[in-house]
Amino acid sequence: MFTSFILIARIVGRMLQDEDIDVLYYSGSMSRTEKHEAVRDFTNNKKIRVLVGLGGEDPCLSANLG
């Protein structure tokens, strides 16, 4: 899920967590290493079912997940 609104991301993330759905956040403010770790964790950890991207879609993220 991608959103430009931090508040919306937090609300949706909280709602999903309340339903026992693991969420991972990904944002432009993260370092390159943090971004790579987030993508790795999302693709390798089957418990994490939702990736919340903040600030719009990142072309690098799309390439790594696509």
Secondary structure, DSSP 8 states (H G I E B T S, - for coil): -EES-HHHHHHHHHHHHHTT-EEEEEETTS-HHHHHHHHHHHHH-TTEEEEEEESS--HHHHHHH-
